[in-house]
């Protein structure tokens, strides 16, 4: 059974997700369609890239990923099929895959060229669905596109080390459903730069001097539960994808608030780690 995943900025209010699913099922009734996310902020390729990078590796070979984020076909932005780690990605050439592939070279890249065979008013959804079904049936990408050597590259936000000031300068790249703030600083990068030194993490005017191993580590279980005051406390940890994350313990946007709202952080904001000599 072919697996086709969907990650879009379509949301769930409108008919767009149903439309592309219907197109896939009509062509390939046995397809297994997996919704990764339809809540990507409109046109936010940085946000989409984070979700893609941290999800596709958990799927088997030959999985086909449709990325419907900022996906309109224009004279400056063609549609692509990209093969990476024995999986296919169908998306617009808007720079999103240059972020996902910043450390990996794609196996193959094809520019889709069958748009003239499909109603132009339906092209984005219909093209992606048709190409996905073609690949799922074992079709060769050369039939629906021409081979190219490179994709559009956007400036990927990567952390860097300021040796003069003994610091890492990173950025916020994603805010999850809990309002947790994820940065582009990965555990290995931090470990190699820190060299065991003490540190201070700064995000706006907030300072942190400890990185926890889990969310619940902030709880002092020696104190009776009714006397604890842990909910709503800010903490820093490396999340399950090994990115430095700023969180609020048991945050809830409806009552406690979140790291993003309470600390005033948003995507692209700076987060620095100063190492103490």
Secondary structure, DSSP 8 states (H G I E B T S, - for coil): --EEEEEES--SSSSHHHHHHHHHHHH-TT-EEEEEES---TT-HHHHHHHHHTTGGGS-TT-EEEEESS---BTTB-EEEEEETTEEEEEESSSHHHHHTTTS--SEEEEE--GGGS-GGGHHHHHHHHHHHHHHTT--GGGTEEE-S----------EEETTTTEEEEEEEEE-TT--EEEEEEHHHHHHHHTT--EEEEETTEEE---BSSGGGGS-TTS-GGG---TT-EEEEE-TTSEEEEEETT-BTTTTB-HHHHHT--TT-EEEEEE--
